[in-house]
Amino acid sequence: MKLGTWLVFVVATAVCWGAYVPTLHQGQLAMGKNSALRAFLCVGIAYFLTAVLIPAACLAAGLEEWKFTPRGVSLATVAGVFGAAGALGIVFAIKSGGQPIYVAPLVFGLAPIVNVFVSMIWHRPSESPSAMFYVGILLAALGAGLVLRFKPA
């Protein structure tokens, strides 16, 4: 596989998502007591600006055609609900006492494992995964556990 522009976007996404939970928590703290939902409303405004206005401008500029299919719209909307529900889950995890230093490693350690299994449902492998696949899952879980156990004080 040739490394290319896609890898730049992967790294940028990892940086953005890695900064998301602690930055959201700081926003909640800056708004005062019991402010998780107000902070999430700000996230929603940012989602609108980033996920509605920018793609609409790109489509208007002709980067892609304005062609939508019912199945594509349905699945992409469900994906958006998953994304927003995940972000809301982080908000409620922090609101109910979770600290960003625990919440983020658990979420981002478990999410790739869920991703693999959901992807395997959509794109059923032709043969059973090797034992190393399961070792990888265990190592991902162990990695999240190690980050939590040995986090900076």
N, C-alpha and C positions, 0 to 999 in steps of 0.2 A: 504494500500500500504506500503510495506516494504522499508524503506530508505536504500540505499546502495551506492555502488560505483558510480552509476549514479549521485547522488546528489553532490559528489565531483566534477564531471565534470561540472555540472550546475553552481556551485559556481565559479569554475575556469573560465568558459566562461563569467559569469557576471563580474568578475574582469577584464578579458582581454578586453571585449567589453566596459566596463565602462572606462577603461584607454585609449581606442583607440582614441577617438575624441580629448581629450586634448593633448595626446602625438603626434598625427598627426599634430595638430596645432603648437606645439612647434617645430616639425621638419620643418614645413613650415617657421616659423619665423627664425629658425637657418640657412636656406638656402638663406634668403634675400627676397627682394621684389618680388612679383609675382612668387612664387615658388610652387603653389599648385599642378601643374601637375608633377613637378619633384619629389615632396614628394610622390605623388600617384604612380609614377613609382617605387619608393622604396618599397611601399606597395605591388605592383605587384611582385617584386623580392622576397619579404618575403612570399607572397602567394605561389609562385612557390616552394620555399624551403620547406614550411610547408605542402602545399596541393598536391604536386606532388612527391617530393623526399621521404618524410616520408611514405606516403601510398604505394608507389612503393617498398620501402625497406621492409615494413611489408608484402606485398603480396609475394615478393621474398623469405621472410623468412618462408612462409607457414602459416601465421596467417589466411588467407582466400584463397580460390581458385581463379585462374585467369579466372573467368567465367563472361561474360558480356552479357546482352540482349539488343537488339536495343531500346526497350521502356525504360529500366532502364538507359541506356546511355543518351537517349534524355532528360528524366525528370531530371536526375542528372545534366546534362549540363545546362538546363534551370535554375535549382536551383543555379548553380554557377554564371550564368549571373545575377540573382536576387541579389546574395550576392555582386558581384563586382559592379553592378550598384548602389546598396545601398551605398557601400563605396565611389563610385565616386560622388554620390549625396551629401554625407557629405563633400567631398572635395570642390565641387562647392558651397555648402551652406556657408562654411567658406570663400572660395575665394570671394564670393559676399557680405561679410560683417557680416555673422553670427558668433557669438562668441560661442566657445565650451560649455560654461555654459548654453546657450540657445538651441543650436543645439542638444546636446546629450539627455537632458530630453525630448525634443519633439519627437525625433526619437525613443528613447527607451520607451517612454510612449505610442506612437501610434503603434509601431510594434507589441506588444502583442495583441492589439485589432484586427489589420489586420490578425495576425496569427490565431486567433480564427475563424474569418469569412472564411478565406481560408480553414482552417481545416474542418469547417462545410460543405463547398462545396465538399471536397474530401470524407468526412465521414459524410454523411447527418444524423442528429440526428433522432431518431425514433419518438420523440415528440418535440413540441415547447419548447424552453428554458424557464425557469421560470423567474419570474420578477426579482429575485436576480441576474440573469445573466446580465440583463440590468443595474441593480444597480452597479454591479461590473465594467461594462464598464464605467459608469459615474464616479465611484470612481477612476479608473485608469486614466481617463482624468483629473479629479480633482487633483489627486496626482501629475501629471506632471505639472499642473498649479501652484500648491502650491510650488513645488520645484523652479519653475521659479520666482514666486512672492517673495519668501522669501530666495532666494539664498544669500550666503555670499557676502558682498560688496567687 
